[in-house]
Amino acid sequence: MKIKNTFKGNKSSLPSKICAQCGLSMTWRKSWAKNWDEIKYCSDKCRTLSKAKV
């Protein structure tokens, strides 16, 4: 999914996902632009907790 450079401060128009660990909604961030499709967790804490479960 590509994000157009038309962002003008309206965060409701940005895509969002649900964190696979905690279930919270996470909104697209510029730092996630290159790998947005692969993002599953909202934070490092959720990522490490999910690996500890297995």
LINKAMO-V406562 format. One record per residue. N is the residue number from 1. SS is DSSP state (h for helix, s for strand, l for the rest). BURIAL is I if it has 24 or more other ideal C-beta (glycine too) atoms within 12 Angstrom, else O. Layout:
# LINKAMO-V406562
N_SS_BURIAL, N_SS_BURIAL
This chain:
# LINKAMO-V406562
1_l_O, 2_l_O, 3_l_O, 4_l_O, 5_l_O, 6_l_O, 7_l_O, 8_l_O, 9_l_O, 10_l_O, 11_h_O, 12_h_O, 13_h_O, 14_l_O, 15_l_O, 16_s_O, 17_s_O, 18_s_O, 19_l_O, 20_l_O, 21_l_O, 22_l_O, 23_l_O, 24_l_O, 25_s_O, 26_s_I, 27_s_O, 28_l_I, 29_l_O, 30_h_O, 31_h_O, 32_h_O, 33_h_O, 34_h_O, 35_h_O, 36_h_O, 37_h_O, 38_h_O, 39_l_I, 40_l_O, 41_l_O, 42_l_I, 43_l_O, 44_h_O, 45_h_O, 46_h_O, 47_h_O, 48_h_O, 49_h_O, 50_h_O, 51_h_O, 52_h_O, 53_h_O, 54_l_O
